[in-house]
């Protein structure tokens, strides 16, 4: 089961990947293109993952049960 540290661990992994992409990109006239492509795709992937992960921690819509009557509800 996931815990609260997962987004931070993912951020560290993406930061290490970005550092590797910065120093490991092939030299030449397209070095900036390589760096930009690898780093932007890693950041975009992380953002999509963390938004989905955080949305699952606190769902906006609660399940609705239609099989109970209002008088059968348990008082809170």
DSSP file (Angstrom, degrees, kcal/mol; ACC not computed):
  #  RESIDUE AA STRUCTURE BP1 BP2  ACC     N-H-->O    O-->H-N    N-H-->O    O-->H-N    TCO  KAPPA ALPHA  PHI   PSI    X-CA   Y-CA   Z-CA
    1    1 A X              0   0    0      0, 0.0     2,-0.1     0, 0.0     0, 0.0   0.000 360.0 360.0 360.0 146.2    0.0    0.0    0.0
    2    2 A X        -     0   0    0      1,-0.1     2,-0.2     2,-0.0     0, 0.0  -0.367 360.0-162.9 -76.3 153.1    1.2    3.5   -0.8
    3    3 A X    >   -     0   0    0     -2,-0.1     3,-1.2     0, 0.0     4,-0.3  -0.688  37.7 -90.2-125.6-177.7    2.3    5.9    1.9
    4    4 A X  T 3  S+     0   0    0      1,-0.2     4,-0.3    -2,-0.2     3,-0.3   0.607 117.1  64.1 -72.0 -11.7    2.8    9.7    2.1
    5    5 A X  T 3> S+     0   0    0      1,-0.2     4,-2.5     2,-0.1     3,-0.3   0.596  75.6  90.7 -87.3 -10.7    6.4    9.4    1.1
    6    6 A X  H <> S+     0   0    0     -3,-1.2     4,-2.6     1,-0.2     5,-0.2   0.884  84.8  49.7 -57.4 -45.0    5.7    8.1   -2.4
    7    7 A X  H  > S+     0   0    0     -4,-0.3     4,-1.9    -3,-0.3    -1,-0.2   0.882 113.5  47.4 -62.9 -34.5    5.5   11.5   -4.2
    8    8 A X  H  > S+     0   0    0     -3,-0.3     4,-2.1    -4,-0.3    -2,-0.2   0.884 111.7  49.0 -73.2 -37.9    8.8   12.6   -2.6
    9    9 A X  H  X S+     0   0    0     -4,-2.5     4,-2.2     2,-0.2    -2,-0.2   0.917 112.1  49.6 -65.1 -42.3   10.6    9.3   -3.5
   10   10 A X  H  X S+     0   0    0     -4,-2.6     4,-2.4    -5,-0.2    -2,-0.2   0.882 108.9  52.8 -62.2 -38.2    9.3    9.8   -7.1
   11   11 A X  H  X S+     0   0    0     -4,-1.9     4,-2.4     2,-0.2    -1,-0.2   0.894 108.7  49.4 -64.7 -39.8   10.6   13.3   -7.1
   12   12 A X  H  X S+     0   0    0     -4,-2.1     4,-2.4     2,-0.2    -2,-0.2   0.912 110.9  50.1 -65.0 -41.9   14.0   12.2   -6.1
   13   13 A X  H  X S+     0   0    0     -4,-2.2     4,-2.3     1,-0.2    -2,-0.2   0.918 112.3  47.0 -62.8 -43.1   14.0    9.5   -8.8
   14   14 A X  H  X S+     0   0    0     -4,-2.4     4,-2.6     2,-0.2    -1,-0.2   0.882 110.9  52.2 -66.8 -37.5   13.0   12.0  -11.4
   15   15 A X  H  X S+     0   0    0     -4,-2.4     4,-2.3     2,-0.2    -2,-0.2   0.903 110.4  47.9 -64.7 -40.1   15.7   14.5  -10.2
   16   16 A X  H  X S+     0   0    0     -4,-2.4     4,-2.4     2,-0.2    -2,-0.2   0.907 112.0  50.0 -65.6 -41.4   18.4   11.8  -10.4
   17   17 A X  H  X S+     0   0    0     -4,-2.3     4,-2.4     2,-0.2    -2,-0.2   0.913 110.6  49.7 -62.5 -42.1   17.1   10.9  -13.9
   18   18 A X  H  X S+     0   0    0     -4,-2.6     4,-2.2     2,-0.2    -2,-0.2   0.892 110.4  49.9 -64.9 -39.3   17.2   14.6  -14.9
   19   19 A X  H  X S+     0   0    0     -4,-2.3     4,-2.2     2,-0.2     5,-0.2   0.909 111.6  49.0 -64.6 -40.5   20.8   14.9  -13.6
   20   20 A X  H  X S+     0   0    0     -4,-2.4     4,-2.3     1,-0.2    -2,-0.2   0.883 111.0  49.9 -64.7 -38.0   21.7   11.8  -15.6
   21   21 A X  H  X S+     0   0    0     -4,-2.4     4,-0.8     2,-0.2    -1,-0.2   0.862 109.7  52.3 -67.6 -35.6   20.1   13.2  -18.7
   22   22 A X  H  < S+     0   0    0     -4,-2.2     3,-0.2     1,-0.2    -2,-0.2   0.939 121.5  29.5 -65.8 -46.8   22.0   16.5  -18.2
   23   23 A X  H  < S+     0   0    0     -4,-2.2    -2,-0.2     1,-0.2    -1,-0.2   0.707 122.7  49.7 -88.1 -20.2   25.4   14.9  -17.9
   24   24 A X  H  < S+     0   0    0     -4,-2.3    -1,-0.2    -5,-0.2    -2,-0.2   0.399  76.5 119.0-101.8   3.3   24.8   11.9  -20.1
   25   25 A X  S  < S-     0   0    0     -4,-0.8     6,-0.1    -3,-0.2     7,-0.0  -0.439  75.9 -98.1 -69.7 143.5   23.3   13.5  -23.1
   26   26 A X        -     0   0    0     -2,-0.1     8,-0.2     4,-0.1     9,-0.1  -0.326  39.1-115.3 -65.6 141.0   25.4   12.9  -26.3
   27   27 A X        +     0   0    0     -3,-0.1     2,-0.3     3,-0.1     3,-0.1  -0.411  67.9  76.9 -74.2 149.7   27.7   15.7  -27.3
   28   28 A X  S >  S-     0   0    0      1,-0.1     3,-1.2    -2,-0.1     4,-0.2  -0.905  96.7 -49.5 143.4-169.3   27.1   17.5  -30.5
   29   29 A X  T 3  S+     0   0    0     -2,-0.3     3,-0.3     1,-0.3     4,-0.2   0.699 130.7  52.4 -74.0 -17.8   24.9   20.1  -32.0
   30   30 A X  T 3> S+     0   0    0      1,-0.2     4,-2.3     2,-0.1    -1,-0.3   0.175  73.8 108.8-101.1  17.1   21.7   18.4  -30.8
   31   31 A X  H <> S+     0   0    0     -3,-1.2     4,-2.5     1,-0.2     5,-0.2   0.891  78.9  50.3 -61.8 -40.0   22.8   18.2  -27.1
   32   32 A X  H  > S+     0   0    0     -3,-0.3     4,-2.6    -4,-0.2    -1,-0.2   0.882 109.4  51.5 -65.8 -37.8   20.3   20.8  -26.0
   33   33 A X  H  > S+     0   0    0      2,-0.2     4,-2.6     1,-0.2    -2,-0.2   0.922 110.9  48.2 -65.1 -44.0   17.5   19.0  -27.8
   34   34 A X  H  X S+     0   0    0     -4,-2.3     4,-2.5     2,-0.2     5,-0.3   0.942 113.6  46.8 -60.2 -48.9   18.4   15.7  -26.1
   35   35 A X  H  X S+     0   0    0     -4,-2.5     4,-2.6     1,-0.2     5,-0.3   0.942 114.6  46.3 -59.7 -48.9   18.6   17.4  -22.7
   36   36 A X  H  X S+     0   0    0     -4,-2.6     4,-2.5     1,-0.2     5,-0.3   0.912 113.5  48.8 -61.9 -44.1   15.3   19.2  -23.2
   37   37 A X  H  X S+     0   0    0     -4,-2.6     4,-2.0    -5,-0.2     5,-0.2   0.942 115.4  42.3 -63.3 -49.0   13.5   16.2  -24.5
   38   38 A X  H  X S+     0   0    0     -4,-2.5     4,-1.8    -5,-0.2    -2,-0.2   0.917 118.9  43.6 -66.4 -43.8   14.6   13.8  -21.7
   39   39 A X  H  X S+     0   0    0     -4,-2.6     4,-2.3    -5,-0.3     5,-0.2   0.919 115.1  47.3 -72.0 -42.7   14.1   16.3  -18.9
   40   40 A X  H  X S+     0   0    0     -4,-2.5     4,-2.5    -5,-0.3    -1,-0.2   0.891 112.7  49.3 -66.0 -38.6   10.7   17.6  -20.0
   41   41 A X  H  X S+     0   0    0     -4,-2.0     4,-2.2    -5,-0.3    -1,-0.2   0.880 111.3  49.9 -69.0 -35.6    9.4   14.1  -20.6
   42   42 A X  H  X S+     0   0    0     -4,-1.8     4,-2.2    -5,-0.2    -2,-0.2   0.917 113.2  45.8 -66.5 -42.5   10.5   13.0  -17.2
   43   43 A X  H  X S+     0   0    0     -4,-2.3     4,-2.5     2,-0.2    -2,-0.2   0.902 113.2  49.5 -67.4 -40.7    8.9   16.0  -15.5
   44   44 A X  H  X S+     0   0    0     -4,-2.5     4,-2.3     2,-0.2    -2,-0.2   0.906 111.2  49.6 -64.7 -40.9    5.7   15.6  -17.5
   45   45 A X  H  X S+     0   0    0     -4,-2.2     4,-2.3     2,-0.2    -2,-0.2   0.913 111.6  49.0 -63.5 -42.6    5.5   11.9  -16.6
   46   46 A X  H  X S+     0   0    0     -4,-2.2     4,-3.1     2,-0.2     5,-0.3   0.922 110.4  50.4 -63.5 -44.1    6.1   12.7  -12.9
   47   47 A X  H  X S+     0   0    0     -4,-2.5     4,-2.1     1,-0.2     5,-0.2   0.913 111.3  47.7 -62.6 -42.3    3.4   15.4  -12.9
   48   48 A X  H  X S+     0   0    0     -4,-2.3     4,-1.9     2,-0.2    -1,-0.2   0.912 115.3  46.3 -63.8 -41.0    0.8   13.1  -14.5
   49   49 A X  H  X S+     0   0    0     -4,-2.3     4,-2.8    -5,-0.2    -2,-0.2   0.938 113.3  46.8 -67.2 -46.5    1.7   10.3  -12.0
   50   50 A X  H  X S+     0   0    0     -4,-3.1     4,-2.6     1,-0.2     5,-0.2   0.859 111.6  51.2 -69.6 -34.1    1.6   12.5   -8.9
   51   51 A X  H  X S+     0   0    0     -4,-2.1     4,-1.9    -5,-0.3    -1,-0.2   0.926 114.0  44.4 -65.8 -43.5   -1.7   14.2   -9.9
   52   52 A X  H  X S+     0   0    0     -4,-1.9     4,-1.4    -5,-0.2    -2,-0.2   0.907 114.4  50.0 -65.4 -41.5   -3.2   10.7  -10.4
   53   53 A X  H  X S+     0   0    0     -4,-2.8     4,-0.9     1,-0.2     3,-0.3   0.932 113.0  44.7 -63.4 -47.4   -1.7    9.4   -7.2
   54   54 A X  H  X S+     0   0    0     -4,-2.6     4,-1.2     1,-0.2     3,-0.2   0.832 108.5  57.9 -69.3 -31.7   -2.9   12.4   -5.1
   55   55 A X  H  < S+     0   0    0     -4,-1.9    -1,-0.2     1,-0.2    -2,-0.2   0.840 105.1  51.5 -66.2 -31.2   -6.4   12.2   -6.6
   56   56 A X  H  < S+     0   0    0     -4,-1.4     3,-0.4    -3,-0.3    -1,-0.2   0.733 101.8  61.1 -77.6 -21.5   -6.7    8.6   -5.5
   57   57 A X  H  < S+     0   0    0     -4,-0.9     2,-0.3     1,-0.3    -1,-0.2   0.865 121.2  20.4 -71.7 -34.2   -5.8    9.5   -1.9
   58   58 A X  S  < S-     0   0    0     -4,-1.2    -1,-0.3    -3,-0.1    -2,-0.1  -0.743  84.3-154.3-135.9  85.9   -8.7   11.9   -1.5
   59   59 A X        -     0   0    0     -3,-0.4    -3,-0.1    -2,-0.3     3,-0.0  -0.310   8.1-147.2 -65.4 144.2  -11.5   11.1   -4.0
   60   60 A X  S    S+     0   0    0      1,-0.1     2,-0.5    -5,-0.1    -1,-0.1   0.898  83.8  52.8 -76.1 -42.3  -13.8   14.0   -4.9
   61   61 A X  S    S-     0   0    0      3,-0.0     2,-0.2     0, 0.0    -1,-0.1  -0.851  75.9-149.9-103.0 124.4  -16.9   11.9   -5.5
   62   62 A X        -     0   0    0     -2,-0.5     2,-0.0     1,-0.1    -2,-0.0  -0.615  33.0 -94.5 -86.7 150.2  -18.0    9.5   -2.8
   63   63 A X        -     0   0    0     -2,-0.2     2,-0.5     1,-0.1    -1,-0.1  -0.375  37.5-144.7 -63.4 142.4  -19.9    6.4   -3.7
   64   64 A X        -     0   0    0     -3,-0.0     2,-0.6    -2,-0.0    -1,-0.1  -0.938   4.4-149.1-112.2 128.5  -23.7    6.7   -3.5
   65   65 A X        +     0   0    0     -2,-0.5     3,-0.3     1,-0.1    -2,-0.0  -0.864  16.5 178.4 -99.4 125.1  -25.8    3.8   -2.4
   66   66 A X        +     0   0    0     -2,-0.6    -1,-0.1     1,-0.2    -2,-0.0   0.426  68.9  78.1-100.3  -1.8  -29.2    3.6   -4.0
   67   67 A X  S    S+     0   0    0      2,-0.1     2,-0.3     0, 0.0    -1,-0.2   0.355  83.6  72.8 -93.2   7.5  -30.3    0.4   -2.2
   68   68 A X  S    S-     0   0    0     -3,-0.3     2,-0.2     2,-0.0     5,-0.0  -0.911  74.0-131.0-120.3 150.8  -31.1    2.1    1.2
   69   69 A X    >   -     0   0    0     -2,-0.3     3,-1.5     1,-0.1     4,-0.4  -0.638  27.5-112.9 -93.1 155.5  -34.0    4.3    2.2
   70   70 A X  G >  S+     0   0    0      1,-0.3     3,-1.1    -2,-0.2    -1,-0.1   0.844 116.8  55.6 -57.5 -34.9  -33.5    7.6    4.0
   71   71 A X  G 3  S+     0   0    0      1,-0.2    -1,-0.3     3,-0.0    -3,-0.0   0.667 102.1  58.5 -74.7 -13.3  -35.1    6.3    7.2
   72   72 A X  G <  S+     0   0    0     -3,-1.5    -1,-0.2     2,-0.1    -2,-0.2   0.518  80.7 115.6 -89.5  -5.8  -32.7    3.3    7.2
   73   73 A X  S <  S-     0   0    0     -3,-1.1     2,-0.5    -4,-0.4    -3,-0.0  -0.290  70.3-118.8 -67.2 148.7  -29.6    5.5    7.4
   74   74 A X        -     0   0    0      1,-0.0    -1,-0.1     2,-0.0     2,-0.1  -0.747  31.2-117.9 -85.4 128.7  -27.4    5.4   10.5
   75   75 A X              0   0    0     -2,-0.5    -1,-0.0     1,-0.1     0, 0.0  -0.397 360.0 360.0 -67.4 144.6  -27.2    8.8   12.3
   76   76 A X              0   0    0     -2,-0.1    -1,-0.1     0, 0.0    -2,-0.0   0.415 360.0 360.0-104.9 360.0  -23.8   10.3   12.4
